[in-house]
Amino acid sequence: MENRYLLDTYVIVQSIKSGLELPQSNYFISEITPQEIFSCEGLQKSERMALEEIFSTIHILQQNETIIKNAKMLQEKYHLTHPDALQASFALSYNLILLTNDLTFKDVQEITVEPFYFI
């Protein structure tokens, strides 16, 4: 069975800024990811267009009561920021591997985290 990945905001932004395409896989993002990315300063018009194309072809997961409940638990247990707790909660609730280079998630035992290497 193919792995299913939740893409962290950083991974998406860096892949666009580096001009790299993500390898074919089964990718998901949370509904908060586009909001986080489009609020970033300094995105070029071409980068915004590339992001819109990515978002049109990727699974976007919606927040629900389970996400909120799990985010609260993870935030309290690991002292995560609210956005980080939500990302971890999406990974936990949908049984996804969180693809990120953010060391914030290294101690969160409830989820599987894998780094993404830019070559």
Contacts in CASP RR format, 6 or more apart in sequence:
PFRMAT RR
TARGET T0000
AUTHOR 0000-0000-0000
METHOD contacts of the structure
MODEL  1
MENRYLLDTYVIVQSIKSGLELPQSNYFISEITPQEIFSCEGLQKSERMA
LEEIFSTIHILQQNETIIKNAKMLQEKYHLTHPDALQASFALSYNLILLT
NDLTFKDVQEITVEPFYFI
2 25 0 8 1.000
2 26 0 8 1.000
3 25 0 8 1.000
3 26 0 8 1.000
3 97 0 8 1.000
4 26 0 8 1.000
4 27 0 8 1.000
4 28 0 8 1.000
4 94 0 8 1.000
4 95 0 8 1.000
4 96 0 8 1.000
4 97 0 8 1.000
5 25 0 8 1.000
5 26 0 8 1.000
5 27 0 8 1.000
5 28 0 8 1.000
5 96 0 8 1.000
5 97 0 8 1.000
5 98 0 8 1.000
5 99 0 8 1.000
5 114 0 8 1.000
6 27 0 8 1.000
6 28 0 8 1.000
6 29 0 8 1.000
6 30 0 8 1.000
6 61 0 8 1.000
6 87 0 8 1.000
6 90 0 8 1.000
6 91 0 8 1.000
6 94 0 8 1.000
6 96 0 8 1.000
6 97 0 8 1.000
6 98 0 8 1.000
6 99 0 8 1.000
7 22 0 8 1.000
7 27 0 8 1.000
7 28 0 8 1.000
7 29 0 8 1.000
7 33 0 8 1.000
7 58 0 8 1.000
7 99 0 8 1.000
8 33 0 8 1.000
8 87 0 8 1.000
8 98 0 8 1.000
8 99 0 8 1.000
8 100 0 8 1.000
8 101 0 8 1.000
8 102 0 8 1.000
8 116 0 8 1.000
9 33 0 8 1.000
9 36 0 8 1.000
9 37 0 8 1.000
9 87 0 8 1.000
10 100 0 8 1.000
10 101 0 8 1.000
10 102 0 8 1.000
11 22 0 8 1.000
11 99 0 8 1.000
11 100 0 8 1.000
11 101 0 8 1.000
11 116 0 8 1.000
12 29 0 8 1.000
12 33 0 8 1.000
12 37 0 8 1.000
12 51 0 8 1.000
12 54 0 8 1.000
13 37 0 8 1.000
13 40 0 8 1.000
14 116 0 8 1.000
14 118 0 8 1.000
15 21 0 8 1.000
15 22 0 8 1.000
15 118 0 8 1.000
16 47 0 8 1.000
16 50 0 8 1.000
16 51 0 8 1.000
16 54 0 8 1.000
17 47 0 8 1.000
18 118 0 8 1.000
20 118 0 8 1.000
20 119 0 8 1.000
22 54 0 8 1.000
26 59 0 8 1.000
27 58 0 8 1.000
27 59 0 8 1.000
27 99 0 8 1.000
28 58 0 8 1.000
28 59 0 8 1.000
28 60 0 8 1.000
28 61 0 8 1.000
28 90 0 8 1.000
28 94 0 8 1.000
28 96 0 8 1.000
29 55 0 8 1.000
29 58 0 8 1.000
29 59 0 8 1.000
29 60 0 8 1.000
29 61 0 8 1.000
30 60 0 8 1.000
30 61 0 8 1.000
30 63 0 8 1.000
30 86 0 8 1.000
30 87 0 8 1.000
30 90 0 8 1.000
31 60 0 8 1.000
31 61 0 8 1.000
31 62 0 8 1.000
31 63 0 8 1.000
32 63 0 8 1.000
32 83 0 8 1.000
32 86 0 8 1.000
32 87 0 8 1.000
33 60 0 8 1.000
34 51 0 8 1.000
34 55 0 8 1.000
34 60 0 8 1.000
36 83 0 8 1.000
37 43 0 8 1.000
37 51 0 8 1.000
38 48 0 8 1.000
38 51 0 8 1.000
43 51 0 8 1.000
61 90 0 8 1.000
61 94 0 8 1.000
63 86 0 8 1.000
64 93 0 8 1.000
66 93 0 8 1.000
67 86 0 8 1.000
67 89 0 8 1.000
67 90 0 8 1.000
67 93 0 8 1.000
68 89 0 8 1.000
70 88 0 8 1.000
70 89 0 8 1.000
70 92 0 8 1.000
70 93 0 8 1.000
71 82 0 8 1.000
71 85 0 8 1.000
71 86 0 8 1.000
71 88 0 8 1.000
71 89 0 8 1.000
72 85 0 8 1.000
74 80 0 8 1.000
74 85 0 8 1.000
74 88 0 8 1.000
74 89 0 8 1.000
74 92 0 8 1.000
74 108 0 8 1.000
74 110 0 8 1.000
75 81 0 8 1.000
75 82 0 8 1.000
75 85 0 8 1.000
78 85 0 8 1.000
78 88 0 8 1.000
78 107 0 8 1.000
78 108 0 8 1.000
80 88 0 8 1.000
80 104 0 8 1.000
80 108 0 8 1.000
81 104 0 8 1.000
84 102 0 8 1.000
84 104 0 8 1.000
84 105 0 8 1.000
87 98 0 8 1.000
87 100 0 8 1.000
87 105 0 8 1.000
88 98 0 8 1.000
88 105 0 8 1.000
88 108 0 8 1.000
88 110 0 8 1.000
88 111 0 8 1.000
90 96 0 8 1.000
91 97 0 8 1.000
91 98 0 8 1.000
91 111 0 8 1.000
91 112 0 8 1.000
91 113 0 8 1.000
92 110 0 8 1.000
92 111 0 8 1.000
97 111 0 8 1.000
97 112 0 8 1.000
97 113 0 8 1.000
97 114 0 8 1.000
98 105 0 8 1.000
98 111 0 8 1.000
98 112 0 8 1.000
98 113 0 8 1.000
98 114 0 8 1.000
99 114 0 8 1.000
99 115 0 8 1.000
99 116 0 8 1.000
100 113 0 8 1.000
100 114 0 8 1.000
100 115 0 8 1.000
100 116 0 8 1.000
101 115 0 8 1.000
101 116 0 8 1.000
105 111 0 8 1.000
105 113 0 8 1.000
106 113 0 8 1.000
END
